[in-house]
Amino acid sequence: MNLIPTSLVGSLPQPEWLIDRQKLSHRMPPRVRAEELWRIPPEFLEQAQNDATRLAICQQERAGLDILTDGEIRRESYSNRFATALDGLDLDHPGKVTSRTGHSIPVPRVVGKIRRKHPVEVRDLEFLRANTDRAVKITLPGPFTMSQQALNDYYATDEEMALDYAAAVNEEIKDLFAAGADIVQIDEPWMEAHPEKARRFGLAAVRRALQGVTGTTALHICFGYAALVPGRPAAYSFLEELEDSPVDQISIETAQSALDCAVLAKLPSKAIILGVLDLSRHEVETAETVAARIRRALPYVNPERLIAAPDCGMKYLPGEVAFGKMKSLVAGAKVVRNELAGRPAARSRGRP
């Protein structure tokens, strides 16, 4: 693996022939199923998703990424593929919650004990693993985020519900590693949206989700999709608390927010997946722009603990823009890698 390897956070744009991208872009990420987004008849949908996933893998290889994902091509949103496959939900009579943008959105209504009925993303991982010889990562919605994207009509407390979501995530993670995953990432954007709740029971849910897990794990925390959530605060409301979590890698965004990377010194045991592509703009960064964003982290994180990535998922970008940004990501990491050539390697505490 290269020094400062490159990776996606998770998603790539789905082709227009596969999904109605106009409908997708004019709504918040669905928490319940949104089958009306797919352009392909149900009997041919899996075959079409296979073809689009192969294209996503090929694009990442052509761009030169070191760690590949499946592009989340089979998903209507980053979370609903897994979250709606669990037991204990009434999907026919959804509830509503308020999103981080203030919109009321339909969500699964919890009416019984949350359980995983069967593996959900294992076949996705197996397909990815069979179509590349590079390192592979797959993403899951985190238990805290799923607990905030559901209406609780069963549990005495949201904390109890989050711990059962965590047990379901734990089973899935173990099966994903058994199927060949190199890295499993849980997405927890709602930890930033609800930091006080995250402090109260979010970390406990993450610990339960990773109980007994031996593979390399990551956690993504962000301010929301740039295409849907405009503007960025100057700093995270919940980040340094993750030093006390069992996660190996922390994925953050720094490009759009021009984040002060000094906060990374408070995560000394973690590898950092550093967001260095601004997804609020369609202009493709130069290699030097990417390199400059990587350099901002070097005073606080040894390069052996850095992975270069986009700020967030690239789902809402035009396909040609996403590909150009991936190439710039690889080129910018190479610039910094060449600058560091000959430096004695520091001992890494996080697992890249």
Residue pairs with C-beta under 8 A, 6 or more apart in sequence:
1 66
1 135
1 352
2 66
2 333
2 337
3 303
3 304
3 337
3 340
4 294
4 303
4 306
4 307
4 308
4 333
4 336
4 337
4 340
5 66
5 67
5 135
5 307
5 308
5 333
5 352
6 64
6 65
6 66
6 67
6 307
6 308
6 309
6 326
6 329
6 330
6 333
7 65
7 66
7 67
7 68
7 69
7 137
7 273
7 307
7 308
7 309
8 60
8 65
8 67
8 68
8 69
8 71
8 137
8 309
8 310
8 313
8 314
8 326
9 139
9 185
9 220
9 251
9 273
9 275
9 309
9 310
9 311
9 312
9 313
9 314
10 69
10 71
10 72
10 78
10 139
10 185
10 187
10 220
10 313
11 69
11 71
11 72
11 75
11 78
11 313
11 314
11 315
12 56
12 59
12 60
12 69
12 71
12 72
12 73
12 314
12 315
12 319
12 322
13 21
13 314
13 315
13 316
13 317
13 318
13 319
13 322
14 21
14 24
14 52
14 71
14 73
14 315
15 52
15 55
15 319
17 39
17 48
18 38
18 39
18 40
18 48
18 49
18 52
18 73
19 37
19 38
19 39
19 76
20 36
20 37
20 38
20 39
23 36
23 37
24 37
24 315
24 316
25 227
25 316
27 34
28 99
28 101
28 103
28 105
28 228
29 76
29 77
29 78
29 79
29 80
29 225
29 228
30 37
30 76
30 77
30 80
31 77
31 79
31 80
31 83
31 94
31 105
31 106
31 107
31 108
31 149
31 150
32 80
32 84
32 91
32 94
32 106
32 107
32 108
33 76
33 80
33 84
33 91
34 76
34 77
34 80
35 42
35 76
37 76
38 45
40 48
49 73
49 74
50 127
52 71
52 73
53 70
53 71
53 73
53 74
53 124
53 127
53 128
53 131
54 131
56 69
56 70
56 71
56 73
57 68
57 70
57 71
57 128
57 131
57 132
59 71
59 322
59 323
59 326
60 68
60 69
60 71
60 326
61 68
61 132
61 134
62 323
63 323
63 326
63 327
63 329
63 330
64 326
64 327
64 330
65 134
65 326
65 329
65 330
66 134
66 135
67 134
67 135
67 136
67 137
67 182
67 183
67 307
68 128
68 132
68 134
68 135
68 136
68 137
69 128
69 136
69 137
69 138
69 139
70 124
70 125
70 127
70 128
70 138
72 78
72 139
72 313
72 315
74 81
74 124
75 81
78 139
78 141
78 187
78 313
78 315
79 141
79 145
79 146
79 149
79 187
81 120
81 121
82 120
82 121
82 140
82 141
82 146
82 172
83 108
83 141
83 146
83 149
83 150
84 91
84 108
85 116
85 117
85 118
85 120
86 114
86 115
86 116
86 117
86 165
86 168
87 112
87 113
87 114
87 115
87 116
87 117
88 110
88 111
88 112
88 113
88 114
88 115
88 154
88 164
89 108
89 109
89 110
89 111
89 112
89 114
89 150
90 108
90 109
90 110
90 111
90 153
91 108
91 109
93 109
94 106
94 107
94 108
94 109
94 151
95 106
95 107
95 108
95 109
95 150
95 151
95 153
96 104
96 105
96 106
96 107
96 151
97 104
97 105
97 107
97 148
97 149
97 150
97 151
98 104
98 105
99 105
100 189
100 190
100 193
100 224
100 229
101 224
101 228
101 229
107 149
107 150
107 151
108 149
108 150
108 151
109 150
109 151
109 153
110 150
110 151
110 152
110 153
110 154
110 155
110 161
111 153
111 154
112 154
113 154
113 164
114 161
114 164
114 165
114 167
114 168
115 164
115 167
115 168
116 167
116 168
116 171
116 172
119 172
119 175
120 172
121 138
121 140
121 172
121 176
122 172
122 175
122 176
122 179
124 138
125 136
125 138
125 176
125 179
125 180
125 181
126 179
126 180
128 136
128 138
129 136
129 179
129 180
129 181
135 182
135 183
136 180
136 181
136 182
136 183
137 181
137 182
137 183
137 184
137 185
137 218
138 176
138 181
138 183
138 184
138 185
139 184
139 185
139 186
139 187
139 220
140 169
140 172
140 173
140 176
140 184
140 185
140 186
140 187
141 149
141 169
141 186
141 187
142 169
142 186
142 187
142 188
142 191
142 205
142 206
142 209
142 219
143 162
143 163
143 165
143 166
143 168
143 169
143 186
143 205
143 206
143 208
143 209
144 162
144 165
144 188
144 190
144 191
144 197
144 198
144 201
144 202
144 205
144 206
145 187
145 188
145 189
145 190
145 191
146 162
146 165
147 158
147 161
147 162
147 165
147 205
148 158
148 190
148 193
148 194
148 197
149 190
150 161
152 158
152 161
154 161
155 161
155 164
158 197
158 201
159 200
159 201
159 204
159 205
162 201
162 202
162 204
162 205
163 201
163 204
163 205
163 208
165 205
166 205
166 206
166 208
166 209
167 208
167 209
169 186
169 209
170 208
170 209
170 210
170 211
170 212
170 213
173 184
173 186
173 209
173 210
173 213
173 215
173 217
174 212
174 213
176 184
177 184
177 213
177 214
177 215
181 215
182 215
182 216
183 215
183 216
183 217
183 218
183 249
184 213
184 215
184 216
184 217
184 218
185 217
185 218
185 219
185 220
185 249
185 251
186 206
186 209
186 217
186 218
186 219
186 220
186 247
187 219
187 220
188 198
188 202
188 206
188 219
188 220
188 221
189 220
189 221
189 222
189 223
189 224
190 198
191 198
191 202
191 221
191 238
192 198
192 221
192 222
192 223
192 236
192 237
192 238
192 239
193 224
195 237
195 238
198 238
198 241
199 238
199 241
202 238
203 241
203 242
203 244
203 245
206 219
206 245
206 246
206 247
207 245
207 246
210 217
210 245
210 246
210 247
213 246
216 248
216 249
216 351
217 246
217 247
217 248
217 249
218 247
218 248
218 249
218 250
218 251
218 273
219 242
219 245
219 247
219 249
219 250
219 251
220 251
220 273
220 312
221 236
221 238
221 239
221 242
221 250
221 251
221 252
222 251
222 252
222 253
222 275
222 311
222 312
223 229
223 232
223 233
223 253
223 257
224 312
225 279
225 312
225 313
225 315
225 316
226 256
226 278
226 279
226 280
226 311
226 312
226 316
227 279
227 280
227 316
227 317
228 316
230 280
232 253
232 256
232 257
233 257
234 257
234 259
234 260
235 259
235 260
235 263
236 252
236 259
236 263
239 250
239 252
239 263
239 266
239 267
240 263
240 266
240 267
242 250
242 267
242 270
243 266
243 267
243 268
243 269
243 270
247 270
248 270
248 271
248 350
248 351
249 270
249 271
249 272
249 273
249 307
249 350
249 351
249 352
250 267
250 270
250 271
250 272
250 273
251 273
251 275
251 309
252 259
252 264
252 272
252 273
252 274
252 275
253 259
253 275
253 311
253 312
254 261
254 274
254 275
254 276
254 293
254 296
254 297
254 311
255 275
255 276
255 277
255 278
255 279
255 293
255 310
255 311
256 278
256 279
256 280
256 311
261 296
261 297
261 299
261 300
261 301
262 299
262 300
263 300
264 272
264 297
264 300
264 301
265 300
265 301
267 301
268 349
269 349
269 350
270 305
270 349
270 350
271 305
271 306
271 307
271 348
271 350
271 351
271 352
272 297
272 301
272 305
272 306
272 307
272 350
273 307
273 309
274 293
274 294
274 297
274 301
274 306
274 307
274 308
274 309
275 309
275 310
275 311
275 312
276 290
276 293
276 294
276 308
276 309
276 310
276 311
276 329
276 332
277 285
277 290
277 309
277 310
277 311
277 314
277 325
277 328
277 329
278 285
278 311
279 310
279 311
279 312
279 314
279 316
279 317
279 325
282 317
282 318
282 321
284 321
284 324
284 325
284 327
284 328
285 325
285 328
285 332
286 328
286 332
287 328
287 331
287 332
287 334
287 335
288 332
288 335
289 328
289 332
290 308
290 328
290 329
290 331
290 332
290 333
290 335
291 332
291 333
291 335
291 336
291 339
293 332
294 306
294 308
294 332
294 333
294 336
295 336
297 306
298 306
298 336
302 346
302 348
303 336
303 340
303 343
303 346
304 345
304 346
304 347
304 348
304 352
305 348
305 349
305 350
305 352
306 352
307 352
308 329
308 332
308 333
309 329
310 325
310 329
314 322
314 325
317 325
